[in-house]
Amino acid sequence: MKVLVVGASGTIGQAVVKELEGDWIEIIKASRNNSDVTVDITSQESIKAMFEQVGPVDAFISTTGCFSI
């Protein structure tokens, strides 16, 4: 299973990633810094680029305060 976690470097995001970690889950961490994929959730272009870079996912989790597309 491929899971994209946006806001993965934040307090809640780190806790979510920790709970999901396991042999059968591929976690892709996305945030402004210190992550697998860099994304600025205030920019539609950045969000589109993130999804293009990551490709298809089985699940999407947003641990940010807001998310705009």
PyMOL Python script that loads the backbone (N, CA, C, O; Angstrom):
from pymol import cmd

cmd.read_pdbstr("""\
ATOM      1  N   MET A   1       0.848  -1.174   0.000  1.00  0.00           N
ATOM      2  CA  MET A   1       0.000   0.000   0.000  1.00  0.00           C
ATOM      3  C   MET A   1       0.889   1.230   0.000  1.00  0.00           C
ATOM      4  O   MET A   1       1.857   1.307   0.756  1.00  0.00           O
ATOM      5  N   LYS A   2       0.555   2.194  -0.853  1.00  0.00           N
ATOM      6  CA  LYS A   2       1.322   3.442  -0.982  1.00  0.00           C
ATOM      7  C   LYS A   2       0.498   4.582  -0.393  1.00  0.00           C
ATOM      8  O   LYS A   2      -0.595   4.882  -0.873  1.00  0.00           O
ATOM      9  N   VAL A   3       1.034   5.217   0.658  1.00  0.00           N
ATOM     10  CA  VAL A   3       0.311   6.266   1.388  1.00  0.00           C
ATOM     11  C   VAL A   3       1.104   7.564   1.336  1.00  0.00           C
ATOM     12  O   VAL A   3       2.294   7.591   1.650  1.00  0.00           O
ATOM     13  N   LEU A   4       0.433   8.636   0.937  1.00  0.00           N
ATOM     14  CA  LEU A   4       1.029   9.973   0.908  1.00  0.00           C
ATOM     15  C   LEU A   4       0.552  10.741   2.127  1.00  0.00           C
ATOM     16  O   LEU A   4      -0.650  10.920   2.321  1.00  0.00           O
ATOM     17  N   VAL A   5       1.497  11.201   2.957  1.00  0.00           N
ATOM     18  CA  VAL A   5       1.164  11.975   4.150  1.00  0.00           C
ATOM     19  C   VAL A   5       1.684  13.399   3.961  1.00  0.00           C
ATOM     20  O   VAL A   5       2.892  13.635   3.945  1.00  0.00           O
ATOM     21  N   VAL A   6       0.753  14.341   3.820  1.00  0.00           N
ATOM     22  CA  VAL A   6       1.117  15.753   3.676  1.00  0.00           C
ATOM     23  C   VAL A   6       1.128  16.376   5.073  1.00  0.00           C
ATOM     24  O   VAL A   6       0.197  16.193   5.857  1.00  0.00           O
ATOM     25  N   GLY A   7       2.190  17.108   5.366  1.00  0.00           N
ATOM     26  CA  GLY A   7       2.375  17.666   6.704  1.00  0.00           C
ATOM     27  C   GLY A   7       3.134  16.685   7.592  1.00  0.00           C
ATOM     28  O   GLY A   7       3.056  16.754   8.819  1.00  0.00           O
ATOM     29  N   ALA A   8       3.863  15.780   6.965  1.00  0.00           N
ATOM     30  CA  ALA A   8       4.527  14.693   7.684  1.00  0.00           C
ATOM     31  C   ALA A   8       5.604  15.159   8.658  1.00  0.00           C
ATOM     32  O   ALA A   8       5.953  14.415   9.574  1.00  0.00           O
ATOM     33  N   SER A   9       6.138  16.357   8.491  1.00  0.00           N
ATOM     34  CA  SER A   9       7.202  16.809   9.398  1.00  0.00           C
ATOM     35  C   SER A   9       6.655  17.530  10.630  1.00  0.00           C
ATOM     36  O   SER A   9       7.412  17.855  11.545  1.00  0.00           O
ATOM     37  N   GLY A  10       5.361  17.780  10.659  1.00  0.00           N
ATOM     38  CA  GLY A  10       4.743  18.454  11.804  1.00  0.00           C
ATOM     39  C   GLY A  10       4.478  17.496  12.955  1.00  0.00           C
ATOM     40  O   GLY A  10       4.721  16.295  12.841  1.00  0.00           O
ATOM     41  N   THR A  11       3.987  18.025  14.048  1.00  0.00           N
ATOM     42  CA  THR A  11       3.734  17.232  15.249  1.00  0.00           C
ATOM     43  C   THR A  11       2.738  16.106  14.973  1.00  0.00           C
ATOM     44  O   THR A  11       3.011  14.947  15.286  1.00  0.00           O
ATOM     45  N   ILE A  12       1.599  16.436  14.395  1.00  0.00           N
ATOM     46  CA  ILE A  12       0.587  15.421  14.108  1.00  0.00           C
ATOM     47  C   ILE A  12       1.083  14.496  13.002  1.00  0.00           C
ATOM     48  O   ILE A  12       0.922  13.279  13.094  1.00  0.00           O
ATOM     49  N   GLY A  13       1.681  15.058  11.966  1.00  0.00           N
ATOM     50  CA  GLY A  13       2.191  14.257  10.862  1.00  0.00           C
ATOM     51  C   GLY A  13       3.202  13.216  11.304  1.00  0.00           C
ATOM     52  O   GLY A  13       3.159  12.074  10.846  1.00  0.00           O
ATOM     53  N   GLN A  14       4.108  13.596  12.187  1.00  0.00           N
ATOM     54  CA  GLN A  14       5.102  12.647  12.689  1.00  0.00           C
ATOM     55  C   GLN A  14       4.432  11.500  13.440  1.00  0.00           C
ATOM     56  O   GLN A  14       4.845  10.347  13.313  1.00  0.00           O
ATOM     57  N   ALA A  15       3.407  11.811  14.215  1.00  0.00           N
ATOM     58  CA  ALA A  15       2.688  10.773  14.965  1.00  0.00           C
ATOM     59  C   ALA A  15       1.945   9.834  14.018  1.00  0.00           C
ATOM     60  O   ALA A  15       1.921   8.622  14.234  1.00  0.00           O
ATOM     61  N   VAL A  16       1.341  10.388  12.976  1.00  0.00           N
ATOM     62  CA  VAL A  16       0.631   9.564  11.991  1.00  0.00           C
ATOM     63  C   VAL A  16       1.606   8.630  11.287  1.00  0.00           C
ATOM     64  O   VAL A  16       1.337   7.436  11.150  1.00  0.00           O
ATOM     65  N   VAL A  17       2.731   9.168  10.842  1.00  0.00           N
ATOM     66  CA  VAL A  17       3.738   8.349  10.159  1.00  0.00           C
ATOM     67  C   VAL A  17       4.210   7.228  11.071  1.00  0.00           C
ATOM     68  O   VAL A  17       4.342   6.087  10.629  1.00  0.00           O
ATOM     69  N   LYS A  18       4.463   7.533  12.321  1.00  0.00           N
ATOM     70  CA  LYS A  18       4.935   6.523  13.274  1.00  0.00           C
ATOM     71  C   LYS A  18       3.921   5.391  13.418  1.00  0.00           C
ATOM     72  O   LYS A  18       4.298   4.221  13.477  1.00  0.00           O
ATOM     73  N   GLU A  19       2.634   5.738  13.475  1.00  0.00           N
ATOM     74  CA  GLU A  19       1.586   4.722  13.620  1.00  0.00           C
ATOM     75  C   GLU A  19       1.434   3.866  12.367  1.00  0.00           C
ATOM     76  O   GLU A  19       1.098   2.685  12.462  1.00  0.00           O
ATOM     77  N   LEU A  20       1.678   4.447  11.202  1.00  0.00           N
ATOM     78  CA  LEU A  20       1.491   3.731   9.943  1.00  0.00           C
ATOM     79  C   LEU A  20       2.682   2.877   9.535  1.00  0.00           C
ATOM     80  O   LEU A  20       2.538   1.961   8.725  1.00  0.00           O
ATOM     81  N   GLU A  21       3.847   3.163  10.082  1.00  0.00           N
ATOM     82  CA  GLU A  21       5.058   2.456   9.658  1.00  0.00           C
ATOM     83  C   GLU A  21       4.912   0.957   9.830  1.00  0.00           C
ATOM     84  O   GLU A  21       4.522   0.462  10.888  1.00  0.00           O
ATOM     85  N   GLY A  22       5.231   0.257   8.771  1.00  0.00           N
ATOM     86  CA  GLY A  22       5.175  -1.200   8.790  1.00  0.00           C
ATOM     87  C   GLY A  22       5.716  -1.751   7.488  1.00  0.00           C
ATOM     88  O   GLY A  22       5.949  -1.006   6.536  1.00  0.00           O
ATOM     89  N   ASP A  23       5.911  -3.033   7.449  1.00  0.00           N
ATOM     90  CA  ASP A  23       6.504  -3.670   6.278  1.00  0.00           C
ATOM     91  C   ASP A  23       5.629  -3.577   5.038  1.00  0.00           C
ATOM     92  O   ASP A  23       6.155  -3.562   3.925  1.00  0.00           O
ATOM     93  N   TRP A  24       4.329  -3.516   5.192  1.00  0.00           N
ATOM     94  CA  TRP A  24       3.423  -3.567   4.047  1.00  0.00           C
ATOM     95  C   TRP A  24       2.962  -2.187   3.576  1.00  0.00           C
ATOM     96  O   TRP A  24       2.189  -2.095   2.623  1.00  0.00           O
ATOM     97  N   ILE A  25       3.419  -1.123   4.218  1.00  0.00           N
ATOM     98  CA  ILE A  25       3.015   0.231   3.830  1.00  0.00           C
ATOM     99  C   ILE A  25       4.233   1.027   3.376  1.00  0.00           C
ATOM    100  O   ILE A  25       5.234   1.122   4.087  1.00  0.00           O
ATOM    101  N   GLU A  26       4.126   1.598   2.172  1.00  0.00           N
ATOM    102  CA  GLU A  26       5.139   2.530   1.682  1.00  0.00           C
ATOM    103  C   GLU A  26       4.626   3.933   1.992  1.00  0.00           C
ATOM    104  O   GLU A  26       3.616   4.364   1.435  1.00  0.00           O
ATOM    105  N   ILE A  27       5.313   4.639   2.873  1.00  0.00           N
ATOM    106  CA  ILE A  27       4.893   5.981   3.269  1.00  0.00           C
ATOM    107  C   ILE A  27       5.736   6.999   2.515  1.00  0.00           C
ATOM    108  O   ILE A  27       6.966   6.940   2.530  1.00  0.00           O
ATOM    109  N   ILE A  28       5.059   7.928   1.858  1.00  0.00           N
ATOM    110  CA  ILE A  28       5.730   9.039   1.192  1.00  0.00           C
ATOM    111  C   ILE A  28       5.411  10.282   2.009  1.00  0.00           C
ATOM    112  O   ILE A  28       4.250  10.674   2.130  1.00  0.00           O
ATOM    113  N   LYS A  29       6.439  10.893   2.564  1.00  0.00           N
ATOM    114  CA  LYS A  29       6.274  12.071   3.417  1.00  0.00           C
ATOM    115  C   LYS A  29       6.384  13.330   2.564  1.00  0.00           C
ATOM    116  O   LYS A  29       7.316  13.481   1.775  1.00  0.00           O
ATOM    117  N   ALA A  30       5.425  14.222   2.732  1.00  0.00           N
ATOM    118  CA  ALA A  30       5.435  15.494   2.004  1.00  0.00           C
ATOM    119  C   ALA A  30       5.263  16.636   2.992  1.00  0.00           C
ATOM    120  O   ALA A  30       4.411  16.583   3.879  1.00  0.00           O
ATOM    121  N   SER A  31       6.085  17.671   2.828  1.00  0.00           N
ATOM    122  CA  SER A  31       5.991  18.878   3.652  1.00  0.00           C
ATOM    123  C   SER A  31       6.889  19.949   3.039  1.00  0.00           C
ATOM    124  O   SER A  31       7.487  19.743   1.983  1.00  0.00           O
ATOM    125  N   ARG A  32       6.975  21.083   3.707  1.00  0.00           N
ATOM    126  CA  ARG A  32       7.823  22.165   3.192  1.00  0.00           C
ATOM    127  C   ARG A  32       9.298  21.831   3.237  1.00  0.00           C
ATOM    128  O   ARG A  32      10.072  22.300   2.402  1.00  0.00           O
ATOM    129  N   ASN A  33       9.696  21.012   4.222  1.00  0.00           N
ATOM    130  CA  ASN A  33      11.112  20.648   4.346  1.00  0.00           C
ATOM    131  C   ASN A  33      11.251  19.324   5.089  1.00  0.00           C
ATOM    132  O   ASN A  33      10.303  18.853   5.717  1.00  0.00           O
ATOM    133  N   ASN A  34      12.419  18.737   5.014  1.00  0.00           N
ATOM    134  CA  ASN A  34      12.731  17.482   5.701  1.00  0.00           C
ATOM    135  C   ASN A  34      11.753  16.362   5.360  1.00  0.00           C
ATOM    136  O   ASN A  34      11.235  15.692   6.254  1.00  0.00           O
ATOM    137  N   SER A  35      11.502  16.160   4.074  1.00  0.00           N
ATOM    138  CA  SER A  35      10.560  15.119   3.669  1.00  0.00           C
ATOM    139  C   SER A  35      10.997  14.506   2.340  1.00  0.00           C
ATOM    140  O   SER A  35      11.956  14.955   1.712  1.00  0.00           O
ATOM    141  N   ASP A  36      10.275  13.477   1.934  1.00  0.00           N
ATOM    142  CA  ASP A  36      10.567  12.826   0.654  1.00  0.00           C
ATOM    143  C   ASP A  36      10.204  13.729  -0.519  1.00  0.00           C
ATOM    144  O   ASP A  36      10.897  13.746  -1.536  1.00  0.00           O
ATOM    145  N   VAL A  37       9.116  14.478  -0.371  1.00  0.00           N
ATOM    146  CA  VAL A  37       8.605  15.357  -1.418  1.00  0.00           C
ATOM    147  C   VAL A  37       8.348  16.728  -0.804  1.00  0.00           C
ATOM    148  O   VAL A  37       7.758  16.830   0.272  1.00  0.00           O
ATOM    149  N   THR A  38       8.789  17.778  -1.482  1.00  0.00           N
ATOM    150  CA  THR A  38       8.550  19.131  -1.005  1.00  0.00           C
ATOM    151  C   THR A  38       7.257  19.655  -1.605  1.00  0.00           C
ATOM    152  O   THR A  38       7.013  19.510  -2.802  1.00  0.00           O
ATOM    153  N   VAL A  39       6.421  20.272  -0.752  1.00  0.00           N
ATOM    154  CA  VAL A  39       5.160  20.840  -1.228  1.00  0.00           C
ATOM    155  C   VAL A  39       4.825  22.081  -0.414  1.00  0.00           C
ATOM    156  O   VAL A  39       5.052  22.142   0.795  1.00  0.00           O
ATOM    157  N   ASP A  40       4.276  23.068  -1.116  1.00  0.00           N
ATOM    158  CA  ASP A  40       3.739  24.276  -0.487  1.00  0.00           C
ATOM    159  C   ASP A  40       2.233  24.210  -0.685  1.00  0.00           C
ATOM    160  O   ASP A  40       1.747  24.419  -1.797  1.00  0.00           O
ATOM    161  N   ILE A  41       1.486  23.922   0.377  1.00  0.00           N
ATOM    162  CA  ILE A  41       0.045  23.714   0.229  1.00  0.00           C
ATOM    163  C   ILE A  41      -0.730  24.981  -0.091  1.00  0.00           C
ATOM    164  O   ILE A  41      -1.937  24.925  -0.323  1.00  0.00           O
ATOM    165  N   THR A  42      -0.053  26.124  -0.106  1.00  0.00           N
ATOM    166  CA  THR A  42      -0.731  27.363  -0.502  1.00  0.00           C
ATOM    167  C   THR A  42      -0.598  27.621  -1.995  1.00  0.00           C
ATOM    168  O   THR A  42      -1.110  28.620  -2.501  1.00  0.00           O
ATOM    169  N   SER A  43       0.086  26.729  -2.704  1.00  0.00           N
ATOM    170  CA  SER A  43       0.336  26.894  -4.134  1.00  0.00           C
ATOM    171  C   SER A  43      -0.251  25.724  -4.928  1.00  0.00           C
ATOM    172  O   SER A  43       0.151  24.574  -4.747  1.00  0.00           O
ATOM    173  N   GLN A  44      -1.203  26.031  -5.803  1.00  0.00           N
ATOM    174  CA  GLN A  44      -1.792  24.980  -6.635  1.00  0.00           C
ATOM    175  C   GLN A  44      -0.743  24.309  -7.504  1.00  0.00           C
ATOM    176  O   GLN A  44      -0.791  23.096  -7.708  1.00  0.00           O
ATOM    177  N   GLU A  45       0.198  25.077  -8.015  1.00  0.00           N
ATOM    178  CA  GLU A  45       1.250  24.523  -8.857  1.00  0.00           C
ATOM    179  C   GLU A  45       2.112  23.528  -8.079  1.00  0.00           C
ATOM    180  O   GLU A  45       2.487  22.480  -8.604  1.00  0.00           O
ATOM    181  N   SER A  46       2.423  23.864  -6.827  1.00  0.00           N
ATOM    182  CA  SER A  46       3.235  22.990  -5.992  1.00  0.00           C
ATOM    183  C   SER A  46       2.486  21.690  -5.681  1.00  0.00           C
ATOM    184  O   SER A  46       3.079  20.612  -5.686  1.00  0.00           O
ATOM    185  N   ILE A  47       1.202  21.797  -5.414  1.00  0.00           N
ATOM    186  CA  ILE A  47       0.385  20.609  -5.124  1.00  0.00           C
ATOM    187  C   ILE A  47       0.316  19.707  -6.353  1.00  0.00           C
ATOM    188  O   ILE A  47       0.483  18.492  -6.244  1.00  0.00           O
ATOM    189  N   LYS A  48       0.074  20.294  -7.511  1.00  0.00           N
ATOM    190  CA  LYS A  48       0.030  19.514  -8.755  1.00  0.00           C
ATOM    191  C   LYS A  48       1.370  18.834  -9.005  1.00  0.00           C
ATOM    192  O   LYS A  48       1.407  17.664  -9.385  1.00  0.00           O
ATOM    193  N   ALA A  49       2.467  19.551  -8.797  1.00  0.00           N
ATOM    194  CA  ALA A  49       3.804  18.987  -9.002  1.00  0.00           C
ATOM    195  C   ALA A  49       4.056  17.820  -8.041  1.00  0.00           C
ATOM    196  O   ALA A  49       4.675  16.825  -8.418  1.00  0.00           O
ATOM    197  N   MET A  50       3.575  17.947  -6.801  1.00  0.00           N
ATOM    198  CA  MET A  50       3.742  16.868  -5.826  1.00  0.00           C
ATOM    199  C   MET A  50       3.061  15.596  -6.325  1.00  0.00           C
ATOM    200  O   MET A  50       3.659  14.520  -6.308  1.00  0.00           O
ATOM    201  N   PHE A  51       1.799  15.723  -6.774  1.00  0.00           N
ATOM    202  CA  PHE A  51       1.070  14.546  -7.238  1.00  0.00           C
ATOM    203  C   PHE A  51       1.699  13.963  -8.503  1.00  0.00           C
ATOM    204  O   PHE A  51       1.699  12.745  -8.683  1.00  0.00           O
ATOM    205  N   GLU A  52       2.229  14.806  -9.373  1.00  0.00           N
ATOM    206  CA  GLU A  52       2.913  14.319 -10.568  1.00  0.00           C
ATOM    207  C   GLU A  52       4.181  13.548 -10.191  1.00  0.00           C
ATOM    208  O   GLU A  52       4.488  12.517 -10.788  1.00  0.00           O
ATOM    209  N   GLN A  53       4.908  14.055  -9.201  1.00  0.00           N
ATOM    210  CA  GLN A  53       6.137  13.405  -8.762  1.00  0.00           C
ATOM    211  C   GLN A  53       5.844  12.075  -8.072  1.00  0.00           C
ATOM    212  O   GLN A  53       6.545  11.089  -8.301  1.00  0.00           O
ATOM    213  N   VAL A  54       4.835  12.044  -7.249  1.00  0.00           N
ATOM    214  CA  VAL A  54       4.519  10.854  -6.456  1.00  0.00           C
ATOM    215  C   VAL A  54       3.826   9.782  -7.288  1.00  0.00           C
ATOM    216  O   VAL A  54       4.071   8.591  -7.091  1.00  0.00           O
ATOM    217  N   GLY A  55       2.973  10.190  -8.207  1.00  0.00           N
ATOM    218  CA  GLY A  55       2.206   9.225  -8.991  1.00  0.00           C
ATOM    219  C   GLY A  55       1.025   8.696  -8.198  1.00  0.00           C
ATOM    220  O   GLY A  55       0.656   9.269  -7.173  1.00  0.00           O
ATOM    221  N   PRO A  56       0.430   7.605  -8.666  1.00  0.00           N
ATOM    222  CA  PRO A  56      -0.758   7.060  -8.004  1.00  0.00           C
ATOM    223  C   PRO A  56      -0.464   6.616  -6.569  1.00  0.00           C
ATOM    224  O   PRO A  56       0.595   6.058  -6.284  1.00  0.00           O
ATOM    225  N   VAL A  57      -1.413   6.869  -5.679  1.00  0.00           N
ATOM    226  CA  VAL A  57      -1.311   6.424  -4.287  1.00  0.00           C
ATOM    227  C   VAL A  57      -2.600   5.697  -3.904  1.00  0.00           C
ATOM    228  O   VAL A  57      -3.652   5.906  -4.509  1.00  0.00           O
ATOM    229  N   ASP A  58      -2.496   4.851  -2.899  1.00  0.00           N
ATOM    230  CA  ASP A  58      -3.666   4.134  -2.397  1.00  0.00           C
ATOM    231  C   ASP A  58      -4.421   4.948  -1.363  1.00  0.00           C
ATOM    232  O   ASP A  58      -5.630   4.790  -1.196  1.00  0.00           O
ATOM    233  N   ALA A  59      -3.694   5.827  -0.664  1.00  0.00           N
ATOM    234  CA  ALA A  59      -4.321   6.653   0.371  1.00  0.00           C
ATOM    235  C   ALA A  59      -3.591   7.982   0.468  1.00  0.00           C
ATOM    236  O   ALA A  59      -2.388   8.075   0.226  1.00  0.00           O
ATOM    237  N   PHE A  60      -4.351   9.006   0.827  1.00  0.00           N
ATOM    238  CA  PHE A  60      -3.825  10.361   0.992  1.00  0.00           C
ATOM    239  C   PHE A  60      -4.259  10.850   2.364  1.00  0.00           C
ATOM    240  O   PHE A  60      -5.443  10.811   2.697  1.00  0.00           O
ATOM    241  N   ILE A  61      -3.301  11.308   3.157  1.00  0.00           N
ATOM    242  CA  ILE A  61      -3.598  11.819   4.499  1.00  0.00           C
ATOM    243  C   ILE A  61      -3.033  13.226   4.596  1.00  0.00           C
ATOM    244  O   ILE A  61      -1.849  13.443   4.338  1.00  0.00           O
ATOM    245  N   SER A  62      -3.873  14.178   4.968  1.00  0.00           N
ATOM    246  CA  SER A  62      -3.425  15.550   5.194  1.00  0.00           C
ATOM    247  C   SER A  62      -3.467  15.855   6.679  1.00  0.00           C
ATOM    248  O   SER A  62      -4.519  15.769   7.313  1.00  0.00           O
ATOM    249  N   THR A  63      -2.319  16.211   7.227  1.00  0.00           N
ATOM    250  CA  THR A  63      -2.241  16.560   8.648  1.00  0.00           C
ATOM    251  C   THR A  63      -1.963  18.063   8.796  1.00  0.00           C
ATOM    252  O   THR A  63      -1.428  18.516   9.808  1.00  0.00           O
ATOM    253  N   THR A  64      -2.339  18.812   7.771  1.00  0.00           N
ATOM    254  CA  THR A  64      -2.128  20.259   7.784  1.00  0.00           C
ATOM    255  C   THR A  64      -3.379  20.950   8.286  1.00  0.00           C
ATOM    256  O   THR A  64      -4.447  20.344   8.366  1.00  0.00           O
ATOM    257  N   GLY A  65      -3.242  22.217   8.623  1.00  0.00           N
ATOM    258  CA  GLY A  65      -4.390  22.994   9.091  1.00  0.00           C
ATOM    259  C   GLY A  65      -5.363  23.312   7.969  1.00  0.00           C
ATOM    260  O   GLY A  65      -6.566  23.425   8.201  1.00  0.00           O
ATOM    261  N   CYS A  66      -4.852  23.458   6.757  1.00  0.00           N
ATOM    262  CA  CYS A  66      -5.716  23.720   5.607  1.00  0.00           C
ATOM    263  C   CYS A  66      -5.080  23.126   4.377  1.00  0.00           C
ATOM    264  O   CYS A  66      -3.865  22.935   4.326  1.00  0.00           O
ATOM    265  N   PHE A  67      -5.895  22.835   3.387  1.00  0.00           N
ATOM    266  CA  PHE A  67      -5.391  22.259   2.148  1.00  0.00           C
ATOM    267  C   PHE A  67      -6.239  22.810   1.019  1.00  0.00           C
ATOM    268  O   PHE A  67      -7.458  22.637   1.014  1.00  0.00           O
ATOM    269  N   SER A  68      -5.611  23.466   0.071  1.00  0.00           N
ATOM    270  CA  SER A  68      -6.341  24.119  -1.009  1.00  0.00           C
ATOM    271  C   SER A  68      -5.877  23.606  -2.350  1.00  0.00           C
ATOM    272  O   SER A  68      -4.679  23.545  -2.630  1.00  0.00           O
ATOM    273  N   ILE A  69      -6.838  23.239  -3.178  1.00  0.00           N
ATOM    274  CA  ILE A  69      -6.490  22.807  -4.547  1.00  0.00           C
ATOM    275  C   ILE A  69      -7.134  23.745  -5.524  1.00  0.00           C
ATOM    276  O   ILE A  69      -6.980  23.577  -6.734  1.00  0.00           O
TER     277      ILE A  69
END
""", "prot")
cmd.dss("prot")
cmd.show_as("cartoon", "prot")
cmd.util.cbc("prot")
cmd.orient("prot")
